[in-house]
Amino acid sequence: MGFDRDQILGKSSALHASRGVRLVWIVMCLFVVVLAGLPGCKKNKSQSPEPPTTPPASTKAKIILAVHPYASSVELARQYAPLLGYLSKAVGEPVGLSVSKTCESHIARVGKDQVDFAMMGPSSYVTMSKQSSAKKLLCCFETCGAPYFQGCIFVRNDNPATSLKDLAGKSFAAASRKSTMSYIAPRYLFHQAGVVFPEAHLEIVNSHSNVCLNVLAGDVNAGAVREKAYERCKARGLKIIAMTPKIREHLFVATHKLDAE
């Protein structure tokens, strides 16, 4: 089972919004490169990774930015602190961060306009748009000046596997079934290679960091993450089996809740 690349790589429509949304759009464009460093590895291995918890958004925050749990809540708070501070000053209102418990709940929260704006993966945005009214696109991440990113399927260095055929029927770790680079794009690669994706042996471990940790610990045979997450861990003993095509980067979207304000 593959995925619709045309949807994932589709063009973004222009944003015509209220003054408040335009301010957010301007500031986001200034900071997308700063925030492009997505999930990496934790220092300590975990045999049984726990799902990330959702830190409560600041009670003083009037505008809420929601993100999906691609890393731990502590790491996400650190990553987004500079942006939240800048946005709060720029728009004259406190802007807070809210980490959704799962990718599925993140899609639902954005779709139901329970937050003001959000960062979403490309496949999550497509899913959300099918389930509810489309949200306004603000901007997307840029990595090295390009609005695209890639993922990789990998194993430990001591694993004899050299191709996707060698991974058939063996354990495989993914962050979520809604993750573009950890699940959807890898399924597409298996499909293109004529190899059955190891769905029966799939382990959902909640974040890209945990995918790396599970492979390193030997808890699973292989896994898939976005390239940045792999790069942070490869020196610990990992090798790439296959790379995904280039896909549109993560998006920032404004919900109707923000429009109303």
SVG drawing of the C-alpha trace seen along z (x, -y; Angstrom):
<svg xmlns="http://www.w3.org/2000/svg" viewBox="-15 -44 45 57">
<polyline fill="none" stroke="black" stroke-width="0.4" points="0.0,0.0 1.6,-3.3 0.6,-6.9 -0.5,-9.7 2.7,-11.7 0.7,-14.3 -1.2,-15.1 1.9,-15.2 3.8,-17.3 0.8,-19.5 1.1,-23.2 0.1,-25.4 -2.5,-28.0 -1.8,-31.7 -2.9,-32.9 -5.4,-35.8 -6.1,-36.2 -6.8,-38.7 -4.1,-41.0 -3.4,-38.6 -2.8,-35.7 -0.6,-37.9 1.6,-38.7 2.0,-35.1 2.8,-34.3 5.6,-37.0 7.2,-35.8 7.0,-32.1 8.8,-32.8 11.6,-34.3 12.0,-31.3 11.3,-28.2 15.0,-27.6 15.7,-27.9 13.1,-25.3 14.1,-22.8 16.1,-20.7 13.6,-17.9 13.9,-14.7 17.2,-13.3 18.4,-10.6 18.2,-10.6 21.3,-9.9 19.9,-6.9 18.5,-3.8 15.0,-2.7 13.9,0.9 10.2,-0.1 9.8,-3.8 6.9,-5.5 4.6,-7.7 5.3,-11.4 3.1,-13.4 1.5,-16.6 2.7,-19.5 -0.2,-21.9 -0.1,-25.1 0.7,-28.2 -2.4,-29.4 -1.4,-33.0 -1.1,-32.1 -4.0,-33.4 -2.6,-32.0 -1.7,-28.2 0.7,-26.6 0.2,-22.8 2.9,-20.3 2.8,-16.5 5.1,-14.5 8.0,-13.8 10.4,-14.2 10.0,-14.4 8.0,-17.2 11.2,-18.6 13.1,-18.7 10.1,-20.2 9.8,-22.9 13.5,-23.7 13.3,-23.8 10.3,-26.1 11.1,-28.5 12.9,-31.1 10.0,-31.1 7.3,-31.4 9.2,-34.3 9.6,-36.1 6.0,-35.5 4.7,-36.7 6.6,-40.0 5.8,-40.4 2.0,-40.0 1.6,-41.5 -0.1,-38.4 1.3,-35.4 1.9,-32.5 2.1,-29.0 3.1,-25.5 0.9,-22.5 2.2,-19.0 -0.4,-16.6 -0.3,-13.1 -0.3,-11.3 -0.2,-12.0 -3.9,-10.9 -5.0,-13.3 -3.0,-16.1 -4.9,-15.7 -8.2,-15.7 -7.3,-18.8 -6.3,-20.8 -9.3,-19.6 -11.7,-20.6 -10.1,-24.1 -9.1,-23.4 -5.8,-25.3 -4.9,-28.5 -2.2,-27.2 -0.1,-24.1 2.9,-22.4 1.9,-19.3 3.6,-16.7 2.5,-16.5 0.6,-13.3 -1.1,-14.5 -2.3,-17.6 -3.8,-15.6 -5.6,-13.3 -6.9,-16.3 -8.1,-18.0 -10.1,-14.9 -11.6,-14.6 -12.5,-18.2 -12.4,-21.6 -9.1,-22.6 -7.0,-25.0 -5.0,-28.0 -1.4,-27.3 1.0,-29.8 4.4,-28.4 6.6,-25.3 10.0,-24.4 13.1,-24.8 16.1,-22.5 19.2,-23.8 17.1,-26.3 14.7,-23.7 11.1,-23.0 11.6,-19.3 12.9,-16.5 13.7,-12.8 13.6,-9.8 15.5,-6.6 15.0,-3.0 17.9,-1.7 19.4,1.1 22.4,1.6 25.8,1.8 26.1,5.5 22.9,6.4 23.7,8.3 20.7,6.8 21.6,4.8 18.2,4.3 14.5,4.1 14.0,7.7 16.2,8.6 13.8,6.9 10.7,8.8 8.9,10.6 11.1,9.0 10.4,6.6 10.2,2.9 9.8,-0.2 7.8,-3.3 6.9,-6.5 3.2,-6.4 1.0,-5.1 0.3,-8.8 4.0,-9.7 5.1,-10.6 8.7,-9.5 8.4,-6.8 5.5,-4.8 3.8,-6.1 6.8,-6.8 8.5,-3.5 5.4,-1.6 5.7,-3.2 9.3,-2.2 8.5,1.5 5.6,1.4 7.9,0.0 10.4,2.7 7.8,5.4 8.4,6.4 5.6,6.9 5.8,4.4 6.3,6.1 3.0,4.8 2.5,8.0 5.8,7.3 5.4,3.5 6.2,1.8 4.8,-1.7 7.2,-3.5 5.7,-7.1 8.7,-9.2 11.5,-9.2 14.0,-9.2 12.5,-6.0 12.7,-4.4 16.5,-5.0 16.8,-3.7 14.9,-0.5 17.0,0.4 20.2,-0.4 19.1,1.7 18.3,4.6 14.6,4.6 13.6,4.4 15.4,5.4 14.9,2.1 13.1,-1.2 12.4,-4.4 12.8,-8.1 13.4,-11.4 17.0,-12.0 17.9,-14.5 16.9,-12.0 19.1,-9.3 22.1,-11.7 22.1,-12.3 22.3,-8.6 24.3,-7.0 27.6,-7.3 26.3,-5.0 26.2,-2.1 23.5,-2.5 23.5,-2.1 20.9,-3.1 19.1,-0.5 16.9,-2.8 16.0,-6.5 12.6,-7.9 11.8,-10.3 12.0,-14.1 8.7,-15.1 7.2,-18.5 8.4,-19.6 6.3,-20.1 3.7,-22.8 2.4,-25.6 -1.4,-26.0 -3.8,-28.4 -7.2,-27.1 -10.5,-29.0 -10.1,-29.7 -7.2,-32.1 -9.2,-33.8 -12.0,-34.5 -9.7,-36.4"/>
</svg>
